[in-house]
Every structure is written in C-alpha cells, then in structure tokens.
Amino acid sequence: MSLAVKSLRGLLFNFALSIKKVMQTGLRTADIFERLRNGEIIPADDPQAHKMREAANSTRKLLLQMNNTTEPEGIRALLSKITDSKIDDSVAVFTPLYINYGKHTRIGKNVFINFDCTFLDLGGITIEDNVQIAPKVSLLSEGHPVSRESRHALVPGHIHIKRTPGLERTQPYFQE
C-alpha cells in the first residue's frame, strides 16, 4: 500500500474518530491549536479560526527571513523560532522551506531537508533522527472533507517520519 493511501486512510480514520467523539460528548478543549493537535475537526465557523490566520502571518514573517538567510546557523536559529523548539546543529535545511504554522513540527538530529519543501503542520509533523527529505516534498497534516456540507472544515492528522533502512539513499531518475 502506498504512503499516500496510508496517509489518506489515517486522515479518514481520525476524521471518523473526531466526529464520534464530538457526537458522544459534545466536549471540546478550549484552544484551537490543542484541538488540532488532538485530531479534532475544526468547523469553518469556529470562533477561534482567526488564531490560525494570525499564527500563519507570524510564521510567514520568520520564513521570509529564514529563506533569505545563507548561513546554516542562521537558518537553524530561525527554524527554532518557527517551531518553538531546539533545532540540533546536525540538521541541514536547504531553503526555501514553507511552513504554515511551525509549532506542531518536531525535527530530530541529523535531518536533511532539501530545497522547496512544504510543511502544513497544524495536525502535527514529527521527523525522527537520521531522516533525509527530498526536494519539493510536501508534508500535509491537514486537509478538508470532500462532502459539500463540511468541505470548509479542517481535518488534522499527525505525520510521523521514521528512518527506514534502505531508503536513506534514493536512486535518481532522469527523463530521457
């Protein structure tokens, strides 16, 4: 089964669990970011939705600085601010890197992130030690339902990337 299918199945499973939890209890935690991290579906008319836009605007300001920095130390320092966590000196990031929130991303040691990657991390992204991420990879931990009635809701799901033996080096393919 492909990684995309597994991710979609995981999102749908989390979606079903969230709906069941809300239907059974009617309870929600107060903070929208905590609810996202817990996998709760956020309706389009959520009274705290503006906080996601505000946080994204703050993150964009830091990303603009980071993506225009050439020194690895400066990139790591700004990424630490974006993620609100310590980024180890062994981490290498080739900018540009795009992140919508940042505070739900955790990056291990000896991680390499190549050019032009996108992380949508409201649902959470964990990248363990010794992981290499290829150029233009998109890690999308949130999505939207396909039904017309709830299409504007936000459905979070956590992404967890582990080092897989044998996948550290990828064979490049060239178009002939």
C-alpha atoms as an extended CHARMM CRD file, in Angstrom:
* protein
*
       176  EXT
         1         1  MET       CA              0.0000000000        0.0000000000        0.0000000000  PROA      1               0.0000000000
         2         2  SER       CA              1.4300000000        3.3910000000       -0.9330000000  PROA      2               0.0000000000
         3         3  LEU       CA              2.3120000000        6.0440000000        1.6380000000  PROA      3               0.0000000000
         4         4  ALA       CA             -0.3140000000        8.3940000000        0.1580000000  PROA      4               0.0000000000
         5         5  VAL       CA             -3.0680000000        5.7960000000        0.5630000000  PROA      5               0.0000000000
         6         6  LYS       CA             -1.9610000000        5.0330000000        4.1260000000  PROA      6               0.0000000000
         7         7  SER       CA             -1.9510000000        8.7710000000        4.9460000000  PROA      7               0.0000000000
         8         8  LEU       CA             -5.4230000000        9.2340000000        3.4480000000  PROA      8               0.0000000000
         9         9  ARG       CA             -6.7420000000        6.2100000000        5.3530000000  PROA      9               0.0000000000
        10        10  GLY       CA             -5.2400000000        7.6370000000        8.5380000000  PROA      10              0.0000000000
        11        11  LEU       CA             -6.8750000000       11.0280000000        7.9690000000  PROA      11              0.0000000000
        12        12  LEU       CA            -10.2460000000        9.4020000000        7.2970000000  PROA      12              0.0000000000
        13        13  PHE       CA             -9.8900000000        7.2610000000       10.4230000000  PROA      13              0.0000000000
        14        14  ASN       CA             -9.0370000000       10.3390000000       12.5310000000  PROA      14              0.0000000000
        15        15  PHE       CA            -11.9660000000       12.1840000000       10.9210000000  PROA      15              0.0000000000
        16        16  ALA       CA            -14.3610000000        9.3870000000       11.9060000000  PROA      16              0.0000000000
        17        17  LEU       CA            -12.9830000000        9.2420000000       15.4660000000  PROA      17              0.0000000000
        18        18  SER       CA            -13.2880000000       13.0140000000       15.8640000000  PROA      18              0.0000000000
        19        19  ILE       CA            -16.8840000000       13.0270000000       14.6820000000  PROA      19              0.0000000000
        20        20  LYS       CA            -17.7050000000       10.1410000000       17.0200000000  PROA      20              0.0000000000
        21        21  LYS       CA            -16.0470000000       11.9040000000       19.9780000000  PROA      21              0.0000000000
        22        22  VAL       CA            -17.9050000000       15.1830000000       19.3720000000  PROA      22              0.0000000000
        23        23  MET       CA            -21.2250000000       13.3880000000       18.8210000000  PROA      23              0.0000000000
        24        24  GLN       CA            -20.8250000000       11.3480000000       22.0130000000  PROA      24              0.0000000000
        25        25  THR       CA            -19.5410000000       14.0070000000       24.3590000000  PROA      25              0.0000000000
        26        26  GLY       CA            -20.1700000000       17.3400000000       22.7230000000  PROA      26              0.0000000000
        27        27  LEU       CA            -16.9970000000       18.4880000000       24.5060000000  PROA      27              0.0000000000
        28        28  ARG       CA            -14.0690000000       20.3330000000       23.0190000000  PROA      28              0.0000000000
        29        29  THR       CA            -10.8640000000       21.6070000000       24.5260000000  PROA      29              0.0000000000
        30        30  ALA       CA            -10.6030000000       25.3790000000       24.6750000000  PROA      30              0.0000000000
        31        31  ASP       CA             -7.5810000000       26.1590000000       22.4930000000  PROA      31              0.0000000000
        32        32  ILE       CA             -7.8610000000       25.6420000000       18.7340000000  PROA      32              0.0000000000
        33        33  PHE       CA             -4.2130000000       24.5310000000       18.4300000000  PROA      33              0.0000000000
        34        34  GLU       CA             -4.6800000000       21.9450000000       21.1680000000  PROA      34              0.0000000000
        35        35  ARG       CA             -7.8160000000       20.6940000000       19.4120000000  PROA      35              0.0000000000
        36        36  LEU       CA             -5.9050000000       20.4200000000       16.1290000000  PROA      36              0.0000000000
        37        37  ARG       CA             -3.0750000000       18.5560000000       17.8330000000  PROA      37              0.0000000000
        38        38  ASN       CA             -5.6570000000       16.1720000000       19.3230000000  PROA      38              0.0000000000
        39        39  GLY       CA             -7.0840000000       15.4650000000       15.8810000000  PROA      39              0.0000000000
        40        40  GLU       CA            -10.3590000000       17.3260000000       16.3160000000  PROA      40              0.0000000000
        41        41  ILE       CA            -12.0980000000       18.6080000000       13.2070000000  PROA      41              0.0000000000
        42        42  ILE       CA            -12.3230000000       22.3840000000       13.1110000000  PROA      42              0.0000000000
        43        43  PRO       CA            -15.5380000000       23.6950000000       11.5200000000  PROA      43              0.0000000000
        44        44  ALA       CA            -15.3250000000       26.6610000000        9.1480000000  PROA      44              0.0000000000
        45        45  ASP       CA            -17.2540000000       28.8800000000       11.5580000000  PROA      45              0.0000000000
        46        46  ASP       CA            -15.0670000000       28.0740000000       14.5850000000  PROA      46              0.0000000000
        47        47  PRO       CA            -14.8120000000       31.2210000000       16.7390000000  PROA      47              0.0000000000
        48        48  GLN       CA            -11.0390000000       30.6950000000       17.1150000000  PROA      48              0.0000000000
        49        49  ALA       CA            -10.2660000000       30.1940000000       13.3940000000  PROA      49              0.0000000000
        50        50  HSD       CA             -8.7740000000       33.6870000000       13.2410000000  PROA      50              0.0000000000
        51        51  LYS       CA             -5.9540000000       32.4480000000       15.5280000000  PROA      51              0.0000000000
        52        52  MET       CA             -4.7530000000       30.0990000000       12.7590000000  PROA      52              0.0000000000
        53        53  ARG       CA             -4.5000000000       33.0020000000       10.3020000000  PROA      53              0.0000000000
        54        54  GLU       CA             -2.7180000000       35.1900000000       12.8650000000  PROA      54              0.0000000000
        55        55  ALA       CA             -0.2150000000       32.4290000000       13.6260000000  PROA      55              0.0000000000
        56        56  ALA       CA              0.3710000000       31.8040000000        9.9020000000  PROA      56              0.0000000000
        57        57  ASN       CA              1.0800000000       35.5140000000        9.3790000000  PROA      57              0.0000000000
        58        58  SER       CA              3.6560000000       35.4930000000       12.1920000000  PROA      58              0.0000000000
        59        59  THR       CA              5.2680000000       32.3480000000       10.7870000000  PROA      59              0.0000000000
        60        60  ARG       CA              5.4460000000       33.8830000000        7.2920000000  PROA      60              0.0000000000
        61        61  LYS       CA              7.4710000000       36.8160000000        8.6230000000  PROA      61              0.0000000000
        62        62  LEU       CA             10.0510000000       34.4440000000       10.1160000000  PROA      62              0.0000000000
        63        63  LEU       CA             10.0360000000       32.2840000000        6.9560000000  PROA      63              0.0000000000
        64        64  LEU       CA             10.8200000000       35.3120000000        4.8330000000  PROA      64              0.0000000000
        65        65  GLN       CA             13.9040000000       35.9470000000        6.9710000000  PROA      65              0.0000000000
        66        66  MET       CA             14.9150000000       32.2760000000        7.0550000000  PROA      66              0.0000000000
        67        67  ASN       CA             14.5140000000       31.7670000000        3.3120000000  PROA      67              0.0000000000
        68        68  ASN       CA             16.7690000000       34.7580000000        2.6720000000  PROA      68              0.0000000000
        69        69  THR       CA             19.4850000000       33.5860000000        5.0690000000  PROA      69              0.0000000000
        70        70  THR       CA             22.5270000000       31.8020000000        3.6480000000  PROA      70              0.0000000000
        71        71  GLU       CA             24.2940000000       30.7420000000        6.8330000000  PROA      71              0.0000000000
        72        72  PRO       CA             23.2640000000       27.3140000000        8.2370000000  PROA      72              0.0000000000
        73        73  GLU       CA             23.4120000000       28.6320000000       11.8200000000  PROA      73              0.0000000000
        74        74  GLY       CA             21.0160000000       31.4540000000       10.9610000000  PROA      74              0.0000000000
        75        75  ILE       CA             18.6280000000       29.0700000000        9.2080000000  PROA      75              0.0000000000
        76        76  ARG       CA             18.5860000000       26.7540000000       12.2350000000  PROA      76              0.0000000000
        77        77  ALA       CA             18.0810000000       29.6710000000       14.6370000000  PROA      77              0.0000000000
        78        78  LEU       CA             15.0820000000       30.9610000000       12.6950000000  PROA      78              0.0000000000
        79        79  LEU       CA             13.6750000000       27.4360000000       12.2820000000  PROA      79              0.0000000000
        80        80  SER       CA             13.9570000000       27.0700000000       16.0750000000  PROA      80              0.0000000000
        81        81  LYS       CA             11.8220000000       30.1990000000       16.4770000000  PROA      81              0.0000000000
        82        82  ILE       CA              9.3000000000       28.9500000000       13.9220000000  PROA      82              0.0000000000
        83        83  THR       CA              8.9700000000       25.5240000000       15.5520000000  PROA      83              0.0000000000
        84        84  ASP       CA              9.4000000000       26.8230000000       19.0910000000  PROA      84              0.0000000000
        85        85  SER       CA             11.9050000000       24.0120000000       19.6820000000  PROA      85              0.0000000000
        86        86  LYS       CA             15.6660000000       23.4840000000       19.6090000000  PROA      86              0.0000000000
        87        87  ILE       CA             16.9530000000       22.5360000000       16.1630000000  PROA      87              0.0000000000
        88        88  ASP       CA             20.1230000000       20.4700000000       16.5390000000  PROA      88              0.0000000000
        89        89  ASP       CA             23.3850000000       21.6420000000       14.9210000000  PROA      89              0.0000000000
        90        90  SER       CA             23.3980000000       18.4300000000       12.8570000000  PROA      90              0.0000000000
        91        91  VAL       CA             20.2280000000       19.4910000000       10.9750000000  PROA      91              0.0000000000
        92        92  ALA       CA             20.7030000000       20.8510000000        7.4440000000  PROA      92              0.0000000000
        93        93  VAL       CA             17.9750000000       22.7590000000        5.6150000000  PROA      93              0.0000000000
        94        94  PHE       CA             18.2940000000       23.9460000000        2.0360000000  PROA      94              0.0000000000
        95        95  THR       CA             15.8810000000       26.8360000000        1.7070000000  PROA      95              0.0000000000
        96        96  PRO       CA             13.2930000000       27.6890000000        0.6350000000  PROA      96              0.0000000000
        97        97  LEU       CA             11.1520000000       25.8420000000        3.1400000000  PROA      97              0.0000000000
        98        98  TYR       CA              7.4830000000       26.7010000000        3.5870000000  PROA      98              0.0000000000
        99        99  ILE       CA              5.5490000000       26.1030000000        6.8250000000  PROA      99              0.0000000000
       100       100  ASN       CA              2.0490000000       27.3130000000        7.6730000000  PROA      100             0.0000000000
       101       101  TYR       CA              2.2660000000       27.1790000000       11.4990000000  PROA      101             0.0000000000
       102       102  GLY       CA              5.5010000000       25.6010000000       12.7220000000  PROA      102             0.0000000000
       103       103  LYS       CA              4.7900000000       24.9830000000       16.3810000000  PROA      103             0.0000000000
       104       104  HSD       CA              3.4980000000       21.4680000000       15.6770000000  PROA      104             0.0000000000
       105       105  THR       CA              6.6850000000       20.3980000000       13.8570000000  PROA      105             0.0000000000
       106       106  ARG       CA              9.4090000000       18.4000000000       15.6320000000  PROA      106             0.0000000000
       107       107  ILE       CA             12.7150000000       17.7120000000       13.8740000000  PROA      107             0.0000000000
       108       108  GLY       CA             15.2260000000       15.1590000000       15.1500000000  PROA      108             0.0000000000
       109       109  LYS       CA             19.0300000000       15.1050000000       14.8630000000  PROA      109             0.0000000000
       110       110  ASN       CA             20.9840000000       14.5840000000       11.6550000000  PROA      110             0.0000000000
       111       111  VAL       CA             17.9840000000       15.5020000000        9.4890000000  PROA      111             0.0000000000
       112       112  PHE       CA             18.4310000000       16.8390000000        5.9590000000  PROA      112             0.0000000000
       113       113  ILE       CA             15.6190000000       18.8270000000        4.3050000000  PROA      113             0.0000000000
       114       114  ASN       CA             16.2600000000       19.6370000000        0.6580000000  PROA      114             0.0000000000
       115       115  PHE       CA             15.0440000000       22.6150000000       -1.3950000000  PROA      115             0.0000000000
       116       116  ASP       CA             11.4470000000       23.7540000000       -1.8100000000  PROA      116             0.0000000000
       117       117  CYS       CA              9.6200000000       21.6200000000        0.7640000000  PROA      117             0.0000000000
       118       118  THR       CA              6.2180000000       22.4740000000        2.2400000000  PROA      118             0.0000000000
       119       119  PHE       CA              5.0520000000       21.5210000000        5.7290000000  PROA      119             0.0000000000
       120       120  LEU       CA              1.4220000000       22.0630000000        6.7470000000  PROA      120             0.0000000000
       121       121  ASP       CA              1.7360000000       21.0940000000       10.3810000000  PROA      121             0.0000000000
       122       122  LEU       CA             -1.4770000000       22.0410000000       12.1770000000  PROA      122             0.0000000000
       123       123  GLY       CA             -2.1170000000       18.3220000000       12.7480000000  PROA      123             0.0000000000
       124       124  GLY       CA              1.4920000000       17.7160000000       13.7420000000  PROA      124             0.0000000000
       125       125  ILE       CA              4.6640000000       16.5760000000       11.9680000000  PROA      125             0.0000000000
       126       126  THR       CA              7.3980000000       14.5390000000       13.6440000000  PROA      126             0.0000000000
       127       127  ILE       CA             10.6310000000       13.8730000000       11.7580000000  PROA      127             0.0000000000
       128       128  GLU       CA             12.8470000000       11.4490000000       13.6580000000  PROA      128             0.0000000000
       129       129  ASP       CA             16.6700000000       11.3140000000       13.6750000000  PROA      129             0.0000000000
       130       130  ASN       CA             18.6390000000       10.4800000000       10.5090000000  PROA      130             0.0000000000
       131       131  VAL       CA             15.8660000000       11.2830000000        8.0250000000  PROA      131             0.0000000000
       132       132  GLN       CA             16.5130000000       12.7750000000        4.5970000000  PROA      132             0.0000000000
       133       133  ILE       CA             13.7320000000       14.6410000000        2.8050000000  PROA      133             0.0000000000
       134       134  ALA       CA             13.9940000000       15.0730000000       -0.9570000000  PROA      134             0.0000000000
       135       135  PRO       CA             13.3350000000       18.3230000000       -2.8800000000  PROA      135             0.0000000000
       136       136  LYS       CA              9.7450000000       19.5300000000       -3.2940000000  PROA      136             0.0000000000
       137       137  VAL       CA              8.3080000000       17.1350000000       -0.7050000000  PROA      137             0.0000000000
       138       138  SER       CA              5.0030000000       18.2680000000        0.8000000000  PROA      138             0.0000000000
       139       139  LEU       CA              4.0550000000       17.0390000000        4.2750000000  PROA      139             0.0000000000
       140       140  LEU       CA              0.3870000000       17.9160000000        4.7080000000  PROA      140             0.0000000000
       141       141  SER       CA             -1.0180000000       17.0780000000        8.1310000000  PROA      141             0.0000000000
       142       142  GLU       CA             -4.3530000000       18.7020000000        7.4500000000  PROA      142             0.0000000000
       143       143  GLY       CA             -6.9860000000       18.5650000000        4.7770000000  PROA      143             0.0000000000
       144       144  HSD       CA            -10.6570000000       19.1370000000        4.0490000000  PROA      144             0.0000000000
       145       145  PRO       CA            -13.6060000000       16.7460000000        3.7640000000  PROA      145             0.0000000000
       146       146  VAL       CA            -14.9750000000       16.1580000000        0.2720000000  PROA      146             0.0000000000
       147       147  SER       CA            -18.6570000000       16.3820000000        1.2130000000  PROA      147             0.0000000000
       148       148  ARG       CA            -20.2770000000       19.6410000000        0.1600000000  PROA      148             0.0000000000
       149       149  GLU       CA            -21.7710000000       20.2560000000        3.6190000000  PROA      149             0.0000000000
       150       150  SER       CA            -18.4660000000       20.1590000000        5.5110000000  PROA      150             0.0000000000
       151       151  ARG       CA            -15.9080000000       20.9650000000        2.7990000000  PROA      151             0.0000000000
       152       152  HSD       CA            -14.6100000000       24.0540000000        4.6030000000  PROA      152             0.0000000000
       153       153  ALA       CA            -13.8820000000       22.2170000000        7.8390000000  PROA      153             0.0000000000
       154       154  LEU       CA            -10.2570000000       21.4330000000        8.6790000000  PROA      154             0.0000000000
       155       155  VAL       CA             -9.3550000000       17.7880000000        9.3460000000  PROA      155             0.0000000000
       156       156  PRO       CA             -5.9880000000       17.3000000000       11.0800000000  PROA      156             0.0000000000
       157       157  GLY       CA             -3.8820000000       14.1400000000       11.1840000000  PROA      157             0.0000000000
       158       158  HSD       CA             -0.3720000000       13.5830000000       12.5400000000  PROA      158             0.0000000000
       159       159  ILE       CA              2.5640000000       12.7110000000       10.2310000000  PROA      159             0.0000000000
       160       160  HSD       CA              5.4300000000       10.7170000000       11.7500000000  PROA      160             0.0000000000
       161       161  ILE       CA              8.5000000000       10.0740000000        9.5900000000  PROA      161             0.0000000000
       162       162  LYS       CA             10.9690000000        7.4550000000       10.7520000000  PROA      162             0.0000000000
       163       163  ARG       CA             14.2990000000        6.4580000000        9.2850000000  PROA      163             0.0000000000
       164       164  THR       CA             13.7110000000        3.3770000000        7.1760000000  PROA      164             0.0000000000
       165       165  PRO       CA             16.7320000000        1.1440000000        6.4760000000  PROA      165             0.0000000000
       166       166  GLY       CA             17.4220000000        1.0040000000        2.7610000000  PROA      166             0.0000000000
       167       167  LEU       CA             15.6860000000        4.2900000000        1.9900000000  PROA      167             0.0000000000
       168       168  GLU       CA             18.4640000000        6.6260000000        3.0910000000  PROA      168             0.0000000000
       169       169  ARG       CA             19.7190000000        6.9220000000       -0.4770000000  PROA      169             0.0000000000
       170       170  THR       CA             17.3500000000        7.2090000000       -3.3710000000  PROA      170             0.0000000000
       171       171  GLN       CA             18.1840000000        6.4310000000       -6.9590000000  PROA      171             0.0000000000
       172       172  PRO       CA             17.6920000000        9.4700000000       -9.1770000000  PROA      172             0.0000000000
       173       173  TYR       CA             15.5350000000        9.0220000000      -12.2650000000  PROA      173             0.0000000000
       174       174  PHE       CA             16.0620000000       11.1320000000      -15.3370000000  PROA      174             0.0000000000
       175       175  GLN       CA             13.6290000000       11.7790000000      -18.1380000000  PROA      175             0.0000000000
       176       176  GLU       CA             15.0310000000       10.6180000000      -21.4820000000  PROA      176             0.0000000000
